[in-house]
Amino acid sequence: MVAIAAVAVVLGAAGLTGFLPEQLQRLVFHTPLAIGVLVVGTGWLLWRITRRPARDRR
């Protein structure tokens, strides 16, 4: 399910960039924007995982 969701997100993002004006397409494709988004997203996800309250283990 996670893999299907990841593929759907990537295909959706690829489709949406086709509708962007040429200036924004250039920004997306010729700058490290995707790397920045991945780094920020990964950092946020790891922060959320480490801040999750521990489950009660009785």
DSSP file (Angstrom, degrees, kcal/mol; ACC not computed):
  #  RESIDUE AA STRUCTURE BP1 BP2  ACC     N-H-->O    O-->H-N    N-H-->O    O-->H-N    TCO  KAPPA ALPHA  PHI   PSI    X-CA   Y-CA   Z-CA
    1    1 A M     >        0   0    0      0, 0.0     4,-2.3     0, 0.0     5,-0.2   0.000 360.0 360.0 360.0 -39.5    0.0    0.0    0.0
    2    2 A V  H  >  +     0   0    0      2,-0.2     4,-2.5     1,-0.2     5,-0.2   0.915 360.0  49.6 -65.3 -42.1    2.9    2.4    0.8
    3    3 A A  H  > S+     0   0    0      2,-0.2     4,-2.5     1,-0.2    -1,-0.2   0.900 110.4  50.3 -63.9 -40.9    4.5    1.7   -2.5
    4    4 A I  H  > S+     0   0    0      1,-0.2     4,-2.3     2,-0.2    -1,-0.2   0.916 111.7  48.3 -62.8 -43.0    1.3    2.3   -4.4
    5    5 A A  H  X S+     0   0    0     -4,-2.3     4,-2.2     2,-0.2    -2,-0.2   0.896 111.1  50.7 -64.7 -39.9    0.8    5.6   -2.6
    6    6 A A  H  X S+     0   0    0     -4,-2.5     4,-2.3     2,-0.2    -2,-0.2   0.921 111.3  47.5 -64.9 -43.8    4.4    6.7   -3.3
    7    7 A V  H  X S+     0   0    0     -4,-2.5     4,-2.7     1,-0.2     5,-0.2   0.905 111.2  51.7 -63.3 -41.2    4.0    5.9   -7.0
    8    8 A A  H  X S+     0   0    0     -4,-2.3     4,-2.4     1,-0.2    -2,-0.2   0.899 110.3  48.6 -63.2 -40.7    0.7    7.8   -7.1
    9    9 A V  H  X S+     0   0    0     -4,-2.2     4,-2.6     2,-0.2    -2,-0.2   0.923 112.9  47.3 -65.3 -44.0    2.3   10.8   -5.5
   10   10 A V  H  X S+     0   0    0     -4,-2.3     4,-2.5     2,-0.2    -2,-0.2   0.927 114.0  46.6 -65.1 -44.7    5.2   10.8   -7.9
   11   11 A L  H  X S+     0   0    0     -4,-2.7     4,-2.3     2,-0.2    -1,-0.2   0.897 112.9  50.5 -64.5 -39.2    3.0   10.4  -10.9
   12   12 A G  H  X S+     0   0    0     -4,-2.4     4,-2.4    -5,-0.2    -2,-0.2   0.916 111.1  47.8 -63.6 -43.0    0.7   13.1   -9.7
   13   13 A A  H  X S+     0   0    0     -4,-2.6     4,-2.0     2,-0.2    -2,-0.2   0.903 111.5  50.8 -64.4 -40.9    3.6   15.5   -9.1
   14   14 A A  H  X S+     0   0    0     -4,-2.5     4,-0.8     1,-0.2    -2,-0.2   0.903 112.0  47.7 -63.7 -40.3    5.0   14.8  -12.6
   15   15 A G  H >< S+     0   0    0     -4,-2.3     3,-0.5     1,-0.2     4,-0.4   0.890 110.4  51.5 -67.0 -39.4    1.6   15.4  -14.1
   16   16 A L  H >< S+     0   0    0     -4,-2.4     3,-1.4     1,-0.2     4,-0.4   0.858 101.7  59.8 -68.1 -34.7    1.1   18.7  -12.2
   17   17 A T  H >< S+     0   0    0     -4,-2.0     3,-0.8     1,-0.3    -1,-0.2   0.770  95.0  65.3 -66.3 -22.6    4.5   20.1  -13.3
   18   18 A G  T << S+     0   0    0     -4,-0.8    -1,-0.3    -3,-0.5    -2,-0.2   0.739 101.5  49.6 -67.8 -22.3    3.4   19.8  -16.9
   19   19 A F  T <  S+     0   0    0     -3,-1.4    -1,-0.2    -4,-0.4    -2,-0.2   0.486  89.0 105.2 -94.8  -4.6    0.7   22.4  -16.2
   20   20 A L  S <  S-     0   0    0     -3,-0.8    -3,-0.0    -4,-0.4     5,-0.0  -0.411  81.9 -99.2 -73.6 150.8    3.1   24.9  -14.6
   21   21 A P     >  -     0   0    0      0, 0.0     4,-2.3     0, 0.0     3,-0.4  -0.288  40.2-103.4 -62.5 159.2    4.2   28.0  -16.5
   22   22 A E  H  > S+     0   0    0      1,-0.2     4,-2.3     2,-0.2     5,-0.2   0.835 119.6  56.1 -58.0 -37.0    7.6   27.7  -18.1
   23   23 A Q  H  > S+     0   0    0      1,-0.2     4,-1.7     2,-0.2    -1,-0.2   0.920 110.8  43.7 -62.9 -43.8    9.4   29.8  -15.4
   24   24 A L  H  > S+     0   0    0     -3,-0.4     4,-2.4     2,-0.2    -2,-0.2   0.859 110.7  55.0 -71.0 -34.9    8.2   27.5  -12.6
   25   25 A Q  H  X S+     0   0    0     -4,-2.3     4,-2.7     2,-0.2     5,-0.3   0.915 107.4  50.6 -61.8 -41.3    9.0   24.4  -14.6
   26   26 A R  H  X S+     0   0    0     -4,-2.3     4,-2.3     1,-0.2    -2,-0.2   0.900 109.5  51.2 -62.3 -40.6   12.6   25.8  -15.0
   27   27 A L  H  X S+     0   0    0     -4,-1.7     4,-0.6     1,-0.2     6,-0.4   0.915 113.7  44.3 -61.3 -43.8   12.7   26.3  -11.2
   28   28 A V  H  < S+     0   0    0     -4,-2.4     6,-0.4     1,-0.2     3,-0.2   0.906 121.9  36.1 -68.6 -42.4   11.6   22.8  -10.5
   29   29 A F  H  < S+     0   0    0     -4,-2.7    -2,-0.2     1,-0.2    -1,-0.2   0.721 120.8  42.0 -88.8 -21.5   13.8   21.1  -13.0
   30   30 A H  H  < S+     0   0    0     -4,-2.3    -1,-0.2    -5,-0.3    -2,-0.2   0.273 106.6  60.5-114.2  11.9   17.0   23.1  -12.9
   31   31 A T  S >< S-     0   0    0     -4,-0.6     2,-0.7    -3,-0.2     3,-0.6  -0.892  91.1-105.7-129.5 163.7   17.4   23.7   -9.1
   32   32 A P  T 3> S+     0   0    0      0, 0.0     4,-2.1     0, 0.0     5,-0.2  -0.060  76.2 127.3 -80.1  38.3   17.9   21.3   -6.2
   33   33 A L  H 3>  +     0   0    0     -2,-0.7     4,-2.4    -6,-0.4     5,-0.2   0.907  69.4  51.0 -61.4 -44.7   14.2   22.0   -5.2
   34   34 A A  H <> S+     0   0    0     -3,-0.6     4,-2.4    -6,-0.4    -1,-0.2   0.889 109.1  51.5 -63.0 -39.2   13.3   18.3   -5.1
   35   35 A I  H  > S+     0   0    0      2,-0.2     4,-2.6     1,-0.2    -1,-0.2   0.920 110.2  49.4 -63.7 -42.8   16.3   17.5   -2.9
   36   36 A G  H  X S+     0   0    0     -4,-2.1     4,-2.6     2,-0.2     5,-0.2   0.908 110.5  49.6 -62.3 -42.3   15.3   20.3   -0.4
   37   37 A V  H  X S+     0   0    0     -4,-2.4     4,-2.7     1,-0.2    -1,-0.2   0.908 112.3  48.4 -63.3 -41.7   11.8   19.0   -0.3
   38   38 A L  H  X S+     0   0    0     -4,-2.4     4,-2.5     2,-0.2     5,-0.2   0.906 112.5  48.0 -65.8 -41.5   13.0   15.5    0.4
   39   39 A V  H  X S+     0   0    0     -4,-2.6     4,-2.4     2,-0.2    -2,-0.2   0.941 115.5  44.1 -64.8 -46.7   15.4   16.6    3.1
   40   40 A V  H  X S+     0   0    0     -4,-2.6     4,-2.5     2,-0.2    -2,-0.2   0.924 115.2  49.0 -64.5 -44.1   12.8   18.7    4.9
   41   41 A G  H  X S+     0   0    0     -4,-2.7     4,-2.4    -5,-0.2    -2,-0.2   0.901 112.5  47.5 -62.7 -41.9   10.1   16.0    4.5
   42   42 A T  H  X S+     0   0    0     -4,-2.5     4,-2.7     2,-0.2     5,-0.2   0.913 112.1  50.0 -65.8 -43.0   12.5   13.3    5.9
   43   43 A G  H  X S+     0   0    0     -4,-2.4     4,-2.3    -5,-0.2    -2,-0.2   0.916 111.7  48.2 -61.0 -43.5   13.5   15.6    8.8
   44   44 A W  H  X S+     0   0    0     -4,-2.5     4,-2.4     2,-0.2    -2,-0.2   0.922 112.3  49.2 -63.1 -44.0    9.8   16.3    9.7
   45   45 A L  H  X S+     0   0    0     -4,-2.4     4,-2.3     1,-0.2    -2,-0.2   0.920 112.1  47.3 -63.6 -44.0    8.9   12.6    9.5
   46   46 A L  H  X S+     0   0    0     -4,-2.7     4,-2.3     1,-0.2    -1,-0.2   0.886 111.2  52.1 -65.1 -37.4   11.8   11.6   11.8
   47   47 A W  H  X S+     0   0    0     -4,-2.3     4,-1.4    -5,-0.2    -2,-0.2   0.917 110.2  48.6 -62.8 -43.0   11.0   14.4   14.2
   48   48 A R  H  X S+     0   0    0     -4,-2.4     4,-0.5     1,-0.2    -2,-0.2   0.897 111.0  50.6 -64.4 -40.2    7.3   13.1   14.3
   49   49 A I  H >< S+     0   0    0     -4,-2.3     3,-0.8     1,-0.2    -2,-0.2   0.915 111.9  46.4 -64.8 -42.6    8.5    9.5   14.9
   50   50 A T  H 3< S+     0   0    0     -4,-2.3    -1,-0.2     1,-0.2    -2,-0.2   0.740 112.9  50.3 -74.0 -21.1   10.8   10.5   17.8
   51   51 A R  H 3< S+     0   0    0     -4,-1.4    -1,-0.2    -5,-0.2    -2,-0.2   0.436  81.2 116.3 -95.2  -0.5    8.2   12.7   19.4
   52   52 A R  S << S-     0   0    0     -3,-0.8     3,-0.1    -4,-0.5    -3,-0.0  -0.500  74.6-110.3 -69.1 133.3    5.4   10.0   19.3
   53   53 A P        -     0   0    0      0, 0.0    -1,-0.1     0, 0.0     2,-0.1  -0.356  36.6-103.8 -64.0 144.1    4.4    9.1   22.9
   54   54 A A        -     0   0    0      1,-0.1     2,-0.1    -3,-0.1     3,-0.0  -0.385  36.5-114.7 -67.2 143.5    5.4    5.6   23.9
   55   55 A R        -     0   0    0      1,-0.1     2,-0.6    -2,-0.1    -1,-0.1  -0.474  32.1-101.5 -78.4 152.2    2.6    3.0   23.9
   56   56 A D        -     0   0    0     -2,-0.1     2,-0.8     1,-0.1    -1,-0.1  -0.643  36.7-164.3 -74.7 117.8    1.5    1.4   27.1
   57   57 A R              0   0    0     -2,-0.6    -1,-0.1     1,-0.2    -2,-0.0  -0.710 360.0 360.0-109.8  80.9    3.1   -2.0   27.3
   58   58 A R              0   0    0     -2,-0.8    -1,-0.2     0, 0.0    -2,-0.0   0.421 360.0 360.0 -97.4 360.0    1.4   -4.0   29.9
